Amino acid sequence: MKLPAPPTEKSFRSPLHHPRVATVIGRWLATAVVICFLTGLYSHFQQHTPGWLHIPSRPAELYRVTQGLHVLSGTIAVPLLVAKLWTVYPKLFAKLPWPPSRKALENVLERGSILVLVAAMALELFIGFLNTLQWYPWPFPFKETHYALAWIIVGALFVHLAVKLPLIRANWRRTSADRTAPAESLPPAITGLTRRGLFRTVAGAATLVGITSVGQSAPALGPIAVLAPRKPNVGPQGLPVNRTAEAAGVTAIDADWRFTVKGPQQLSYTLDDLRTLPQNRSDLPIACVEGWSQGARWEGIRIRDLLQLCGARADSRVRVVSMEKGGFYATSELPPEFAHDPLTLLALRLNGTELALDHGFPARIIAPNRPGVLQTKWVHRLEVIT
């Protein structure tokens, strides 16, 4: 029995595998990747700010928008990546030119960049999605790996675009020749799906995935956010919680608890003392790196007022120390732009009531334009850094 010949690239003659289709879907995917990369870079610099960069405290809700876009664009990229791979998979069956030549070298470079790009992007989206669920079934650190993969993706993408630039240029716009291509050169797809039908299907899938997940940062769409791991207004005091007090090792607050400020003058307050200080209100969101955010009303003492009381300079930075037992965020730092912003509070109340333990009782930090992981809970000390 004679075995059938192995498939070649020309065996896949559907118009849905045409370079024009790959170019259009590639544009959509590249847009999602660029938005995801830039917003992710901003989030990384929020948590690891280089000395040459000064991140402003306003607009107050900027991080809420950028991180919501980061997770949304990453989520939308999943169906776009699947569609892009489907349109170009016949290239796997293309034979390498032989004998070796410049064209063969370009082909090898192209396949190598695609391999790195696809592998890195698939892993990036996979671990990013599991991060939104706060599930880490791997031995490597998520944050560092996620950041490194982002740069690998960008590098591989530039190489891929450089190699494919002539083909992309040729298929960037729909031409009259493309519209009137003879039937023998573009046979109908076996599924009966036209190019336009494929574009609509892919765009519809990406839109559906986006709408059913973005509700975790857009409360108006919360009721239909079936793919979102967090729902707005669900949690203690109407606010979701990522890390509970039990998980942080804070199970109770001693009756002799005191809040201290270590600066030019040492300050020490009981909880009742803090309540007697001038109270202020800030309407600010908690915006977490996992993409969810929720606005809330906070009441407490301005950090800048505490710094003035201890005689700190106007350009002082502040280290915030939590009662949390270990963890990456048991301490955080407030740069001068945040420490002296009138919206930055040592919050004692949330949405009109005393803080719940899971929200940081007896005191926590709330500041504008900051990731939730830096809005330190269970605060018991501020240290002025000059």
BALOBA-1460 file (C-alpha; in Angstrom, 3 decimals):
// residues 386
<rec num="1" residu="m" x="0.000" y="0.000" z="0.000"/>
<rec num="2" residu="k" x="1.438" y="3.295" z="-1.074"/>
<rec num="3" residu="l" x="1.525" y="5.910" z="1.673"/>
<rec num="4" residu="p" x="0.166" y="9.361" z="0.813"/>
<rec num="5" residu="a" x="2.732" y="12.024" z="0.149"/>
<rec num="6" residu="p" x="3.423" y="14.299" z="3.116"/>
<rec num="7" residu="p" x="1.683" y="17.679" z="2.924"/>
<rec num="8" residu="t" x="3.511" y="20.722" z="1.650"/>
<rec num="9" residu="e" x="2.736" y="24.404" z="2.037"/>
<rec num="10" residu="k" x="0.893" y="24.338" z="-1.292"/>
<rec num="11" residu="s" x="-1.439" y="21.653" z="0.063"/>
<rec num="12" residu="f" x="-3.212" y="24.379" z="2.058"/>
<rec num="13" residu="r" x="-4.885" y="26.444" z="-0.619"/>
<rec num="14" residu="s" x="-7.646" y="28.005" z="1.445"/>
<rec num="15" residu="p" x="-7.848" y="31.816" z="1.160"/>
<rec num="16" residu="l" x="-7.958" y="31.905" z="4.958"/>
<rec num="17" residu="h" x="-4.234" y="31.087" z="4.968"/>
<rec num="18" residu="h" x="-3.411" y="33.944" z="2.609"/>
<rec num="19" residu="p" x="-0.707" y="36.446" z="3.717"/>
<rec num="20" residu="r" x="-3.339" y="39.195" z="3.631"/>
<rec num="21" residu="v" x="-5.312" y="37.398" z="6.371"/>
<rec num="22" residu="a" x="-2.187" y="36.856" z="8.465"/>
<rec num="23" residu="t" x="-1.268" y="40.540" z="8.076"/>
<rec num="24" residu="v" x="-4.650" y="41.835" z="9.232"/>
<rec num="25" residu="i" x="-4.841" y="39.561" z="12.270"/>
<rec num="26" residu="g" x="-1.164" y="40.247" z="12.945"/>
<rec num="27" residu="r" x="-1.929" y="43.979" z="13.140"/>
<rec num="28" residu="w" x="-4.599" y="43.355" z="15.763"/>
<rec num="29" residu="l" x="-2.317" y="41.065" z="17.747"/>
<rec num="30" residu="a" x="0.609" y="43.512" z="17.543"/>
<rec num="31" residu="t" x="-1.631" y="46.316" z="18.866"/>
<rec num="32" residu="a" x="-2.647" y="44.194" z="21.856"/>
<rec num="33" residu="v" x="0.983" y="43.195" z="22.499"/>
<rec num="34" residu="v" x="2.242" y="46.801" z="22.371"/>
<rec num="35" residu="i" x="-0.473" y="48.016" z="24.778"/>
<rec num="36" residu="c" x="0.179" y="45.076" z="27.089"/>
<rec num="37" residu="f" x="3.944" y="45.671" z="27.030"/>
<rec num="38" residu="l" x="3.827" y="49.425" z="27.658"/>
<rec num="39" residu="t" x="1.272" y="49.206" z="30.464"/>
<rec num="40" residu="g" x="3.173" y="46.289" z="31.989"/>
<rec num="41" residu="l" x="6.389" y="48.311" z="31.856"/>
<rec num="42" residu="y" x="4.624" y="51.145" z="33.679"/>
<rec num="43" residu="s" x="3.432" y="48.716" z="36.361"/>
<rec num="44" residu="h" x="6.958" y="47.326" z="36.747"/>
<rec num="45" residu="f" x="8.421" y="50.813" z="37.180"/>
<rec num="46" residu="q" x="5.754" y="51.597" z="39.766"/>
<rec num="47" residu="q" x="7.071" y="48.754" z="41.906"/>
<rec num="48" residu="h" x="10.752" y="49.084" z="40.975"/>
<rec num="49" residu="t" x="11.298" y="52.743" z="40.189"/>
<rec num="50" residu="p" x="14.758" y="53.505" z="38.755"/>
<rec num="51" residu="g" x="16.553" y="56.513" z="40.169"/>
<rec num="52" residu="w" x="16.199" y="58.535" z="36.954"/>
<rec num="53" residu="l" x="12.416" y="58.164" z="36.836"/>
<rec num="54" residu="h" x="9.897" y="60.140" z="38.876"/>
<rec num="55" residu="i" x="6.377" y="58.752" z="38.745"/>
<rec num="56" residu="p" x="3.754" y="61.430" z="39.484"/>
<rec num="57" residu="s" x="0.924" y="60.895" z="41.943"/>
<rec num="58" residu="r" x="-1.630" y="62.328" z="39.531"/>
<rec num="59" residu="p" x="-3.884" y="61.546" z="37.700"/>
<rec num="60" residu="a" x="-5.097" y="59.739" z="40.793"/>
<rec num="61" residu="e" x="-6.684" y="56.857" z="38.855"/>
<rec num="62" residu="l" x="-3.981" y="56.454" z="36.201"/>
<rec num="63" residu="y" x="-2.727" y="53.104" z="37.491"/>
<rec num="64" residu="r" x="-6.296" y="51.808" z="37.602"/>
<rec num="65" residu="v" x="-6.624" y="52.556" z="33.873"/>
<rec num="66" residu="t" x="-3.203" y="51.314" z="32.790"/>
<rec num="67" residu="q" x="-3.325" y="48.039" z="34.718"/>
<rec num="68" residu="g" x="-6.886" y="47.406" z="33.597"/>
<rec num="69" residu="l" x="-5.681" y="47.867" z="30.013"/>
<rec num="70" residu="h" x="-2.709" y="45.601" z="30.687"/>
<rec num="71" residu="v" x="-4.818" y="42.655" z="31.760"/>
<rec num="72" residu="l" x="-7.518" y="43.375" z="29.168"/>
<rec num="73" residu="s" x="-5.062" y="43.516" z="26.257"/>
<rec num="74" residu="g" x="-3.348" y="40.350" z="27.482"/>
<rec num="75" residu="t" x="-6.689" y="38.566" z="27.695"/>
<rec num="76" residu="i" x="-7.733" y="39.698" z="24.224"/>
<rec num="77" residu="a" x="-4.369" y="38.581" z="22.843"/>
<rec num="78" residu="v" x="-5.223" y="34.933" z="23.569"/>
<rec num="79" residu="p" x="-7.851" y="34.437" z="20.804"/>
<rec num="80" residu="l" x="-5.846" y="36.709" z="18.494"/>
<rec num="81" residu="l" x="-2.720" y="34.582" z="18.950"/>
<rec num="82" residu="v" x="-4.675" y="31.380" z="18.288"/>
<rec num="83" residu="a" x="-6.164" y="32.891" z="15.097"/>
<rec num="84" residu="k" x="-2.786" y="34.170" z="13.924"/>
<rec num="85" residu="l" x="-1.158" y="30.761" z="14.416"/>
<rec num="86" residu="w" x="-3.988" y="29.061" z="12.551"/>
<rec num="87" residu="t" x="-3.599" y="31.317" z="9.508"/>
<rec num="88" residu="v" x="0.147" y="30.656" z="9.207"/>
<rec num="89" residu="y" x="0.549" y="27.043" z="10.324"/>
<rec num="90" residu="p" x="0.905" y="25.783" z="6.685"/>
<rec num="91" residu="k" x="4.332" y="27.495" z="6.764"/>
<rec num="92" residu="l" x="5.452" y="24.611" z="8.982"/>
<rec num="93" residu="f" x="5.328" y="22.378" z="5.915"/>
<rec num="94" residu="a" x="7.418" y="24.677" z="3.699"/>
<rec num="95" residu="k" x="10.716" y="23.182" z="2.616"/>
<rec num="96" residu="l" x="13.917" y="25.017" z="3.384"/>
<rec num="97" residu="p" x="15.693" y="26.260" z="0.236"/>
<rec num="98" residu="w" x="18.646" y="24.084" z="-0.733"/>
<rec num="99" residu="p" x="21.571" y="24.461" z="-1.301"/>
<rec num="100" residu="p" x="22.221" y="27.033" z="1.446"/>
<rec num="101" residu="s" x="21.762" y="30.609" z="0.306"/>
<rec num="102" residu="r" x="20.780" y="34.018" z="1.612"/>
<rec num="103" residu="k" x="17.128" y="33.048" z="1.217"/>
<rec num="104" residu="a" x="17.723" y="29.874" z="3.231"/>
<rec num="105" residu="l" x="19.374" y="31.934" z="5.995"/>
<rec num="106" residu="e" x="16.416" y="34.333" z="6.071"/>
<rec num="107" residu="n" x="14.060" y="31.357" z="6.277"/>
<rec num="108" residu="v" x="15.944" y="29.854" z="9.206"/>
<rec num="109" residu="l" x="16.024" y="33.249" z="10.952"/>
<rec num="110" residu="e" x="12.308" y="33.661" z="10.355"/>
<rec num="111" residu="r" x="11.453" y="30.238" z="11.770"/>
<rec num="112" residu="g" x="13.740" y="30.751" z="14.752"/>
<rec num="113" residu="s" x="12.170" y="34.115" z="15.606"/>
<rec num="114" residu="i" x="8.680" y="32.623" z="15.254"/>
<rec num="115" residu="l" x="9.584" y="29.730" z="17.536"/>
<rec num="116" residu="v" x="10.906" y="32.070" z="20.237"/>
<rec num="117" residu="l" x="8.046" y="34.525" z="19.767"/>
<rec num="118" residu="v" x="5.264" y="31.939" z="19.942"/>
<rec num="119" residu="a" x="6.782" y="30.010" z="22.842"/>
<rec num="120" residu="a" x="7.462" y="33.158" z="24.895"/>
<rec num="121" residu="m" x="4.071" y="34.691" z="24.141"/>
<rec num="122" residu="a" x="2.171" y="31.493" z="24.948"/>
<rec num="123" residu="l" x="4.018" y="31.145" z="28.263"/>
<rec num="124" residu="e" x="3.583" y="34.841" z="29.040"/>
<rec num="125" residu="l" x="-0.172" y="34.751" z="28.490"/>
<rec num="126" residu="f" x="-0.526" y="31.478" z="30.383"/>
<rec num="127" residu="i" x="1.281" y="32.567" z="33.536"/>
<rec num="128" residu="g" x="-0.293" y="36.029" z="33.292"/>
<rec num="129" residu="f" x="-3.754" y="34.495" z="33.293"/>
<rec num="130" residu="l" x="-2.940" y="32.272" z="36.268"/>
<rec num="131" residu="n" x="-1.586" y="35.329" z="38.074"/>
<rec num="132" residu="t" x="-5.020" y="36.942" z="37.846"/>
<rec num="133" residu="l" x="-6.274" y="33.870" z="39.706"/>
<rec num="134" residu="q" x="-3.372" y="34.123" z="42.179"/>
<rec num="135" residu="w" x="-2.385" y="30.537" z="41.424"/>
<rec num="136" residu="y" x="1.325" y="29.827" z="41.000"/>
<rec num="137" residu="p" x="1.924" y="26.106" z="40.267"/>
<rec num="138" residu="w" x="5.554" y="26.629" z="39.234"/>
<rec num="139" residu="p" x="8.901" y="26.922" z="41.049"/>
<rec num="140" residu="f" x="10.113" y="30.150" z="39.398"/>
<rec num="141" residu="p" x="9.257" y="33.694" z="40.581"/>
<rec num="142" residu="f" x="6.333" y="35.056" z="38.602"/>
<rec num="143" residu="k" x="7.156" y="38.766" z="38.573"/>
<rec num="144" residu="e" x="10.741" y="38.452" z="37.363"/>
<rec num="145" residu="t" x="9.841" y="35.777" z="34.786"/>
<rec num="146" residu="h" x="6.895" y="37.779" z="33.470"/>
<rec num="147" residu="y" x="9.100" y="40.850" z="33.039"/>
<rec num="148" residu="a" x="11.907" y="38.937" z="31.303"/>
<rec num="149" residu="l" x="9.507" y="37.199" z="28.923"/>
<rec num="150" residu="a" x="8.072" y="40.575" z="27.905"/>
<rec num="151" residu="w" x="11.468" y="41.726" z="26.648"/>
<rec num="152" residu="i" x="12.079" y="38.401" z="24.895"/>
<rec num="153" residu="i" x="8.740" y="38.784" z="23.106"/>
<rec num="154" residu="v" x="9.546" y="42.339" z="22.004"/>
<rec num="155" residu="g" x="12.980" y="41.303" z="20.730"/>
<rec num="156" residu="a" x="11.648" y="38.299" z="18.815"/>
<rec num="157" residu="l" x="8.831" y="40.432" z="17.426"/>
<rec num="158" residu="f" x="11.270" y="43.004" z="16.017"/>
<rec num="159" residu="v" x="13.304" y="40.243" z="14.342"/>
<rec num="160" residu="h" x="10.148" y="38.669" z="12.912"/>
<rec num="161" residu="l" x="8.868" y="41.996" z="11.581"/>
<rec num="162" residu="a" x="12.224" y="42.801" z="10.006"/>
<rec num="163" residu="v" x="12.279" y="39.469" z="8.147"/>
<rec num="164" residu="k" x="8.634" y="39.656" z="7.065"/>
<rec num="165" residu="l" x="8.552" y="43.385" z="6.274"/>
<rec num="166" residu="p" x="8.370" y="43.008" z="2.476"/>
<rec num="167" residu="l" x="5.463" y="40.563" z="2.789"/>
<rec num="168" residu="i" x="3.710" y="42.782" z="5.333"/>
<rec num="169" residu="r" x="4.059" y="45.820" z="3.074"/>
<rec num="170" residu="a" x="2.665" y="43.894" z="0.116"/>
<rec num="171" residu="n" x="-0.401" y="42.813" z="2.066"/>
<rec num="172" residu="w" x="-0.951" y="45.796" z="4.363"/>
<rec num="173" residu="r" x="-3.780" y="47.165" z="2.236"/>
<rec num="174" residu="r" x="-6.453" y="45.300" z="0.377"/>
<rec num="175" residu="t" x="-5.822" y="45.729" z="-3.356"/>
<rec num="176" residu="s" x="-8.109" y="45.477" z="-6.331"/>
<rec num="177" residu="a" x="-6.133" y="42.429" z="-7.485"/>
<rec num="178" residu="d" x="-6.824" y="40.808" z="-4.130"/>
<rec num="179" residu="r" x="-10.554" y="41.449" z="-4.508"/>
<rec num="180" residu="t" x="-10.684" y="40.029" z="-8.029"/>
<rec num="181" residu="a" x="-8.322" y="37.072" z="-7.583"/>
<rec num="182" residu="p" x="-9.326" y="34.177" z="-9.877"/>
<rec num="183" residu="a" x="-11.102" y="31.230" z="-8.306"/>
<rec num="184" residu="e" x="-8.330" y="28.788" z="-9.170"/>
<rec num="185" residu="s" x="-5.756" y="30.805" z="-7.212"/>
<rec num="186" residu="l" x="-8.000" y="31.291" z="-4.179"/>
<rec num="187" residu="p" x="-10.268" y="28.275" z="-3.785"/>
<rec num="188" residu="p" x="-13.064" y="28.521" z="-1.221"/>
<rec num="189" residu="a" x="-12.354" y="27.397" z="2.325"/>
<rec num="190" residu="i" x="-13.585" y="23.915" z="3.199"/>
<rec num="191" residu="t" x="-15.589" y="25.427" z="6.048"/>
<rec num="192" residu="g" x="-17.290" y="27.855" z="3.701"/>
<rec num="193" residu="l" x="-15.941" y="30.741" z="5.800"/>
<rec num="194" residu="t" x="-14.848" y="33.790" z="3.839"/>
<rec num="195" residu="r" x="-12.000" y="36.069" z="4.796"/>
<rec num="196" residu="r" x="-14.447" y="38.689" z="5.973"/>
<rec num="197" residu="g" x="-16.276" y="36.032" z="7.937"/>
<rec num="198" residu="l" x="-13.034" y="34.971" z="9.591"/>
<rec num="199" residu="f" x="-12.177" y="38.561" z="10.512"/>
<rec num="200" residu="r" x="-15.612" y="39.014" z="12.048"/>
<rec num="201" residu="t" x="-15.328" y="35.746" z="13.962"/>
<rec num="202" residu="v" x="-11.911" y="36.593" z="15.389"/>
<rec num="203" residu="a" x="-12.897" y="40.175" z="16.242"/>
<rec num="204" residu="g" x="-16.103" y="38.919" z="17.835"/>
<rec num="205" residu="a" x="-14.254" y="36.347" z="19.944"/>
<rec num="206" residu="a" x="-11.733" y="38.944" z="21.136"/>
<rec num="207" residu="t" x="-14.510" y="41.414" z="21.931"/>
<rec num="208" residu="l" x="-16.523" y="38.798" z="23.826"/>
<rec num="209" residu="v" x="-13.506" y="37.751" z="25.888"/>
<rec num="210" residu="g" x="-12.765" y="41.398" z="26.647"/>
<rec num="211" residu="i" x="-16.314" y="42.354" z="27.631"/>
<rec num="212" residu="t" x="-16.735" y="39.349" z="29.922"/>
<rec num="213" residu="s" x="-13.474" y="40.082" z="31.765"/>
<rec num="214" residu="v" x="-13.124" y="43.865" z="31.898"/>
<rec num="215" residu="g" x="-15.912" y="44.138" z="34.481"/>
<rec num="216" residu="q" x="-13.363" y="43.550" z="37.234"/>
<rec num="217" residu="s" x="-12.039" y="47.060" z="36.603"/>
<rec num="218" residu="a" x="-15.133" y="48.641" z="35.016"/>
<rec num="219" residu="p" x="-17.949" y="48.297" z="37.596"/>
<rec num="220" residu="a" x="-20.659" y="49.033" z="35.003"/>
<rec num="221" residu="l" x="-19.811" y="45.715" z="33.297"/>
<rec num="222" residu="g" x="-19.431" y="43.817" z="36.564"/>
<rec num="223" residu="p" x="-22.681" y="41.795" z="36.189"/>
<rec num="224" residu="i" x="-21.445" y="40.185" z="32.950"/>
<rec num="225" residu="a" x="-17.812" y="39.727" z="34.003"/>
<rec num="226" residu="v" x="-18.072" y="35.934" z="33.987"/>
<rec num="227" residu="l" x="-14.372" y="35.520" z="33.111"/>
<rec num="228" residu="a" x="-13.158" y="37.951" z="35.777"/>
<rec num="229" residu="p" x="-11.686" y="36.399" z="38.945"/>
<rec num="230" residu="r" x="-12.824" y="39.427" z="40.986"/>
<rec num="231" residu="k" x="-16.239" y="41.074" z="41.044"/>
<rec num="232" residu="p" x="-16.734" y="44.736" z="41.993"/>
<rec num="233" residu="n" x="-18.263" y="45.419" z="45.412"/>
<rec num="234" residu="v" x="-17.751" y="41.809" z="46.544"/>
<rec num="235" residu="g" x="-15.744" y="41.601" z="49.754"/>
<rec num="236" residu="p" x="-15.549" y="43.021" z="53.265"/>
<rec num="237" residu="q" x="-16.977" y="46.556" z="53.375"/>
<rec num="238" residu="g" x="-17.845" y="46.318" z="49.683"/>
<rec num="239" residu="l" x="-14.229" y="45.979" z="48.557"/>
<rec num="240" residu="p" x="-12.437" y="42.839" z="47.264"/>
<rec num="241" residu="v" x="-9.425" y="41.502" z="49.153"/>
<rec num="242" residu="n" x="-6.350" y="39.871" z="47.634"/>
<rec num="243" residu="r" x="-4.364" y="39.022" z="50.747"/>
<rec num="244" residu="t" x="-6.306" y="38.343" z="53.919"/>
<rec num="245" residu="a" x="-5.036" y="39.102" z="57.411"/>
<rec num="246" residu="e" x="-4.741" y="35.380" z="58.115"/>
<rec num="247" residu="a" x="-2.581" y="34.857" z="55.019"/>
<rec num="248" residu="a" x="-0.384" y="37.750" z="56.144"/>
<rec num="249" residu="g" x="-0.008" y="36.316" z="59.639"/>
<rec num="250" residu="v" x="-1.925" y="39.156" z="61.286"/>
<rec num="251" residu="t" x="-4.556" y="37.405" z="63.381"/>
<rec num="252" residu="a" x="-5.161" y="39.989" z="66.117"/>
<rec num="253" residu="i" x="-4.149" y="43.487" z="67.221"/>
<rec num="254" residu="d" x="-2.769" y="43.854" z="70.746"/>
<rec num="255" residu="a" x="-4.529" y="46.239" z="73.096"/>
<rec num="256" residu="d" x="-1.242" y="48.127" z="73.566"/>
<rec num="257" residu="w" x="-0.746" y="48.658" z="69.806"/>
<rec num="258" residu="r" x="0.970" y="51.924" z="68.976"/>
<rec num="259" residu="f" x="1.717" y="53.733" z="65.739"/>
<rec num="260" residu="t" x="5.120" y="55.411" z="65.546"/>
<rec num="261" residu="v" x="6.868" y="57.838" z="63.232"/>
<rec num="262" residu="k" x="10.674" y="57.702" z="63.208"/>
<rec num="263" residu="g" x="11.980" y="61.049" z="61.998"/>
<rec num="264" residu="p" x="13.731" y="64.187" z="63.255"/>
<rec num="265" residu="q" x="11.230" y="63.991" z="66.130"/>
<rec num="266" residu="q" x="9.879" y="60.645" z="67.289"/>
<rec num="267" residu="l" x="6.074" y="60.389" z="67.380"/>
<rec num="268" residu="s" x="3.986" y="57.702" z="69.023"/>
<rec num="269" residu="y" x="0.208" y="57.330" z="69.024"/>
<rec num="270" residu="t" x="-2.397" y="54.915" z="70.282"/>
<rec num="271" residu="l" x="-5.334" y="54.217" z="67.999"/>
<rec num="272" residu="d" x="-7.463" y="56.614" z="70.042"/>
<rec num="273" residu="d" x="-4.757" y="59.272" z="69.659"/>
<rec num="274" residu="l" x="-4.862" y="58.858" z="65.871"/>
<rec num="275" residu="r" x="-8.620" y="59.288" z="65.885"/>
<rec num="276" residu="t" x="-8.259" y="62.657" z="67.621"/>
<rec num="277" residu="l" x="-5.914" y="64.033" z="64.939"/>
<rec num="278" residu="p" x="-7.433" y="66.054" z="62.039"/>
<rec num="279" residu="q" x="-9.184" y="63.604" z="59.727"/>
<rec num="280" residu="n" x="-9.361" y="63.899" z="55.941"/>
<rec num="281" residu="r" x="-11.159" y="62.023" z="53.181"/>
<rec num="282" residu="s" x="-9.880" y="60.620" z="49.883"/>
<rec num="283" residu="d" x="-11.999" y="58.946" z="47.233"/>
<rec num="284" residu="l" x="-9.482" y="56.584" z="45.662"/>
<rec num="285" residu="p" x="-9.485" y="53.130" z="44.079"/>
<rec num="286" residu="i" x="-7.617" y="50.028" z="45.068"/>
<rec num="287" residu="a" x="-6.071" y="48.937" z="41.756"/>
<rec num="288" residu="c" x="-4.321" y="45.585" z="41.898"/>
<rec num="289" residu="v" x="-1.715" y="44.151" z="39.562"/>
<rec num="290" residu="e" x="-4.109" y="41.296" z="38.768"/>
<rec num="291" residu="g" x="-6.246" y="43.825" z="36.885"/>
<rec num="292" residu="w" x="-9.178" y="44.368" z="39.214"/>
<rec num="293" residu="s" x="-9.936" y="47.733" z="40.772"/>
<rec num="294" residu="q" x="-12.637" y="49.222" z="42.934"/>
<rec num="295" residu="g" x="-13.217" y="52.779" z="44.109"/>
<rec num="296" residu="a" x="-13.778" y="53.483" z="47.794"/>
<rec num="297" residu="r" x="-14.056" y="56.296" z="50.337"/>
<rec num="298" residu="w" x="-11.174" y="56.471" z="52.809"/>
<rec num="299" residu="e" x="-10.802" y="58.571" z="55.943"/>
<rec num="300" residu="g" x="-7.689" y="59.159" z="58.026"/>
<rec num="301" residu="i" x="-4.684" y="61.384" z="58.632"/>
<rec num="302" residu="r" x="-2.686" y="62.901" z="55.803"/>
<rec num="303" residu="i" x="0.822" y="61.510" z="55.659"/>
<rec num="304" residu="r" x="2.174" y="64.980" z="54.951"/>
<rec num="305" residu="d" x="0.599" y="66.220" z="58.198"/>
<rec num="306" residu="l" x="2.395" y="63.472" z="60.134"/>
<rec num="307" residu="l" x="5.661" y="64.410" z="58.406"/>
<rec num="308" residu="q" x="5.193" y="68.055" z="59.352"/>
<rec num="309" residu="l" x="4.530" y="67.048" z="62.964"/>
<rec num="310" residu="c" x="7.817" y="65.134" z="63.107"/>
<rec num="311" residu="g" x="9.779" y="67.925" z="61.405"/>
<rec num="312" residu="a" x="10.581" y="66.039" z="58.175"/>
<rec num="313" residu="r" x="11.808" y="67.934" z="55.120"/>
<rec num="314" residu="a" x="9.480" y="68.477" z="52.168"/>
<rec num="315" residu="d" x="11.594" y="66.206" z="49.939"/>
<rec num="316" residu="s" x="11.657" y="63.302" z="52.406"/>
<rec num="317" residu="r" x="10.857" y="59.784" z="51.379"/>
<rec num="318" residu="v" x="8.968" y="57.499" z="53.728"/>
<rec num="319" residu="r" x="9.356" y="53.805" z="54.424"/>
<rec num="320" residu="v" x="6.092" y="52.169" z="55.469"/>
<rec num="321" residu="v" x="6.391" y="49.164" z="57.772"/>
<rec num="322" residu="s" x="3.598" y="46.626" z="58.190"/>
<rec num="323" residu="m" x="2.878" y="44.067" z="60.887"/>
<rec num="324" residu="e" x="2.670" y="41.482" z="58.114"/>
<rec num="325" residu="k" x="4.852" y="38.461" z="58.758"/>
<rec num="326" residu="g" x="7.338" y="38.341" z="55.906"/>
<rec num="327" residu="g" x="6.299" y="38.582" z="52.278"/>
<rec num="328" residu="f" x="7.555" y="40.802" z="49.462"/>
<rec num="329" residu="y" x="5.408" y="43.766" z="50.481"/>
<rec num="330" residu="a" x="5.751" y="43.865" z="54.269"/>
<rec num="331" residu="t" x="7.387" y="47.242" z="53.654"/>
<rec num="332" residu="s" x="6.909" y="49.822" z="50.932"/>
<rec num="333" residu="e" x="8.304" y="53.232" z="50.145"/>
<rec num="334" residu="l" x="6.506" y="56.493" z="49.461"/>
<rec num="335" residu="p" x="8.534" y="58.849" z="47.237"/>
<rec num="336" residu="p" x="8.138" y="62.580" z="48.014"/>
<rec num="337" residu="e" x="5.546" y="63.011" z="45.246"/>
<rec num="338" residu="f" x="3.275" y="60.532" z="47.027"/>
<rec num="339" residu="a" x="4.197" y="61.178" z="50.664"/>
<rec num="340" residu="h" x="3.327" y="64.879" z="50.373"/>
<rec num="341" residu="d" x="0.245" y="64.507" z="48.145"/>
<rec num="342" residu="p" x="-2.837" y="65.676" z="50.086"/>
<rec num="343" residu="l" x="-4.740" y="62.555" z="48.975"/>
<rec num="344" residu="t" x="-2.261" y="60.165" z="50.598"/>
<rec num="345" residu="l" x="-3.630" y="59.006" z="53.938"/>
<rec num="346" residu="l" x="-2.914" y="56.807" z="56.874"/>
<rec num="347" residu="a" x="-6.446" y="55.443" z="56.555"/>
<rec num="348" residu="l" x="-8.479" y="54.397" z="59.600"/>
<rec num="349" residu="r" x="-11.914" y="54.097" z="58.010"/>
<rec num="350" residu="l" x="-13.298" y="52.627" z="54.795"/>
<rec num="351" residu="n" x="-16.673" y="53.480" z="53.292"/>
<rec num="352" residu="g" x="-17.842" y="55.077" z="56.519"/>
<rec num="353" residu="t" x="-16.827" y="52.349" z="58.979"/>
<rec num="354" residu="e" x="-13.692" y="51.296" z="60.812"/>
<rec num="355" residu="l" x="-11.295" y="49.231" z="58.736"/>
<rec num="356" residu="a" x="-11.932" y="45.497" z="58.743"/>
<rec num="357" residu="l" x="-8.927" y="43.399" z="59.713"/>
<rec num="358" residu="d" x="-8.657" y="42.077" z="56.150"/>
<rec num="359" residu="h" x="-8.450" y="45.668" z="54.904"/>
<rec num="360" residu="g" x="-5.599" y="46.600" z="57.215"/>
<rec num="361" residu="f" x="-7.039" y="47.430" z="60.662"/>
<rec num="362" residu="p" x="-6.002" y="49.426" z="62.559"/>
<rec num="363" residu="a" x="-4.299" y="51.560" z="59.878"/>
<rec num="364" residu="r" x="-3.206" y="51.308" z="56.268"/>
<rec num="365" residu="i" x="-1.804" y="53.453" z="53.481"/>
<rec num="366" residu="i" x="-3.938" y="54.737" z="50.623"/>
<rec num="367" residu="a" x="-2.335" y="56.899" z="47.933"/>
<rec num="368" residu="p" x="-3.275" y="58.054" z="44.423"/>
<rec num="369" residu="n" x="-1.945" y="56.315" z="41.314"/>
<rec num="370" residu="r" x="-0.389" y="53.361" z="43.169"/>
<rec num="371" residu="p" x="-0.593" y="49.564" z="42.727"/>
<rec num="372" residu="g" x="-2.604" y="47.797" z="45.403"/>
<rec num="373" residu="v" x="0.459" y="45.865" z="46.575"/>
<rec num="374" residu="l" x="2.015" y="49.188" z="47.616"/>
<rec num="375" residu="q" x="-1.072" y="50.338" z="49.543"/>
<rec num="376" residu="t" x="0.417" y="48.742" z="52.654"/>
<rec num="377" residu="k" x="-1.956" y="47.287" z="55.244"/>
<rec num="378" residu="w" x="-1.555" y="46.757" z="59.021"/>
<rec num="379" residu="v" x="0.830" y="49.703" z="59.257"/>
<rec num="380" residu="h" x="2.503" y="50.310" z="62.614"/>
<rec num="381" residu="r" x="5.504" y="52.472" z="61.705"/>
<rec num="382" residu="l" x="6.658" y="55.181" z="59.304"/>
<rec num="383" residu="e" x="10.356" y="55.831" z="58.860"/>
<rec num="384" residu="v" x="11.473" y="59.140" z="57.376"/>
<rec num="385" residu="i" x="14.300" y="58.764" z="54.837"/>
<rec num="386" residu="t" x="16.168" y="61.970" z="54.079"/>
